[in-house]
Each structure stands twice: as structure tokens, then as C-alpha cells.
Amino acid sequence: MSKLPIAYVDVRFCVHATEDLDKVIDAVQNVLPSDHIEDVTFKRSNLEGHYGNPITFFDTRIKNKDIVRALVENISANLSALDKEELDRTINRCVEKGSLFIRLDKQVALKGNIKFATSDPIRIRIRFRKNKTENVIQICREIGMMT
């Protein structure tokens, strides 16, 4: 990957009233490249859930190519073979207009691992410089995110 084929990465997550804010932040920091944690700043918003429960929403857009590269490499290196196979099978549902959308398990991330999740995840959007799905698939294979 000589020239980075990724424009930016968005990271978003919610902390519900029943969750420990510090633990969720630790989980997200475990996904981020350890040598760039201080370089990533999240915007924080206070929201209200369906039943009036407080929700804290965090999001950021990472444009720095070194941080983007390190983040994508960290995710690729730490995904299990099963998750890579799952992405290979479902990638057409995960790609839209040049962006790959993945969801990572907060509980697993808190333990220092990376695994796909479906509910209450850390949401990652990887925006590629090329818009065609076949280009995104090729790049995902090249960076080791798929089998």
C-alpha cells in the first residue's frame, strides 16, 4: 500500500446510561493505534433515548494519513480469520458509494481484541478514494481485511 487508497475514517459510538463511560472509551482506544491515541479527538453529544434515557454519542473523522494507515492496519491485523471470511461473504452489504461500514464489538474491544458485532457497536466508516465496490473489495484484500 504505497499511496494510501483511503481518504478518511469515521469512528462513532454511543455510551448508554447503563454503561461505564470510562470502560467504553478504553474499548475504543484499544481499537485505535496505540501510538496515536492522543492524536484522535472525539466530538461529544448528549442525546436522549426512546424512553428518555441519557445517551452520550461520540464521533470523529480521522484524515491524517499516518493515523488512518495505522488504524486500518490495526483492524486488519487483529480481525480473526472467521471475521475476515464473514466480511468476504457480506462485503456487498457493507460497501456503499466508496465507503466500507463495519461494526466492532465494544465488549471484545475492552479486552483488547477486535471482532465484528451487530448490536451496540463501535461504528467504523472507511472512505476509500475510489467509489466502485470492486475497487473497495480489491483494496480490502490487499490490506488484509478479507481472505
C-alpha positions in Angstrom: 0.0 0.0 0.0 2.4 2.7 -1.2 -0.1 5.5 -1.7 -2.9 5.3 0.8 -6.2 4.5 -1.0 -8.2 5.7 1.9 -9.4 9.3 2.2 -10.6 9.2 5.9 -12.0 7.0 8.6 -15.0 7.9 10.8 -15.3 6.4 14.2 -18.7 6.6 16.1 -20.0 5.1 19.3 -22.7 5.6 21.9 -22.4 5.2 25.7 -25.7 4.3 27.3 -26.7 5.2 30.8 -26.2 1.6 31.9 -22.6 1.5 30.6 -19.4 2.7 32.3 -18.2 5.7 30.2 -14.5 5.0 31.0 -14.7 1.4 30.0 -16.3 2.2 26.7 -13.7 4.8 26.0 -11.0 2.3 26.9 -12.6 -0.2 24.5 -12.5 2.4 21.6 -8.9 3.3 22.5 -8.0 -0.4 22.2 -9.2 -0.3 18.5 -7.2 2.9 17.8 -3.4 2.6 17.1 -1.7 2.9 20.4 0.9 5.4 19.3 -1.9 7.8 18.0 -4.5 7.7 20.8 -3.7 11.2 21.9 -4.0 12.5 18.3 -7.6 11.4 17.9 -10.2 13.8 19.4 -13.9 12.9 19.6 -16.8 15.3 19.5 -19.2 14.5 22.3 -23.0 15.0 22.2 -25.6 14.3 24.8 -28.7 12.6 23.4 -31.9 11.2 24.8 -33.1 7.7 24.1 -36.5 6.5 23.2 -37.6 6.2 26.8 -35.8 9.3 28.0 -32.6 7.5 28.9 -29.4 9.6 28.5 -27.0 8.5 25.7 -23.6 10.1 25.1 -22.6 10.0 21.4 -19.0 10.3 20.3 -17.7 10.7 16.8 -14.6 11.8 14.9 -13.2 11.9 11.4 -9.6 10.9 11.0 -7.9 12.4 8.0 -4.3 12.2 9.0 -2.8 9.5 6.6 -0.4 8.1 9.2 -3.2 7.6 11.7 -5.6 6.2 9.1 -3.0 3.8 7.9 -2.2 2.6 11.4 -5.9 2.3 12.3 -6.7 0.2 9.3 -3.6 -1.9 9.7 -4.5 -2.5 13.4 -8.0 -3.6 12.5 -6.8 -5.8 9.7 -4.1 -7.4 11.8 -6.4 -8.2 14.7 -9.5 -9.5 12.9 -10.0 -13.2 13.2 -10.0 -15.4 10.1 -13.7 -16.0 10.7 -14.4 -12.3 10.7 -12.4 -11.8 7.5 -14.3 -14.7 5.9 -17.6 -13.0 7.1 -16.6 -9.7 5.5 -15.7 -11.6 2.3 -19.2 -13.1 2.2 -21.1 -9.9 3.1 -19.0 -7.1 1.7 -21.6 -6.1 -0.9 -23.9 -5.2 2.0 -21.1 -3.3 3.8 -20.0 -1.1 0.9 -21.9 2.0 -0.2 -20.6 4.7 -2.5 -16.9 4.0 -1.9 -17.3 3.5 1.9 -16.8 0.3 3.9 -19.0 0.2 7.0 -18.0 -2.2 9.8 -19.2 -2.6 13.4 -16.9 -3.7 16.1 -17.9 -5.3 19.4 -17.3 -2.9 22.4 -17.1 -5.8 25.0 -14.4 -7.6 23.0 -12.5 -4.4 22.3 -12.4 -3.7 26.0 -10.4 -7.0 26.3 -8.0 -5.7 23.7 -9.4 -7.7 20.7 -11.3 -6.8 17.6 -14.4 -8.6 16.4 -17.4 -7.7 14.3 -20.7 -7.1 16.1 -24.3 -6.3 15.1 -25.7 -4.6 18.2 -24.4 -1.5 20.1 -21.1 -1.4 18.3 -18.2 0.9 17.6 -19.1 2.0 14.1 -16.3 2.4 11.6 -16.6 4.0 8.2 -13.6 3.7 5.9 -13.9 6.1 3.0 -11.9 5.0 0.0 -10.6 7.3 -2.7 -12.3 5.0 -5.4 -16.0 4.7 -5.4 -16.6 1.4 -7.2 -17.4 -1.6 -5.0 -15.0 -3.8 -6.9 -12.1 -1.4 -6.1 -13.0 -1.3 -2.4 -13.1 -5.2 -2.4 -9.6 -5.3 -4.1 -8.2 -2.8 -1.6 -9.7 -4.7 1.4 -8.0 -7.9 0.2 -4.7 -6.0 -0.3 -4.7 -4.6 3.2 -5.6 -8.0 4.7 -9.1 -7.2 5.8 -10.6 -10.1 3.8 -9.5 -13.5 2.8 
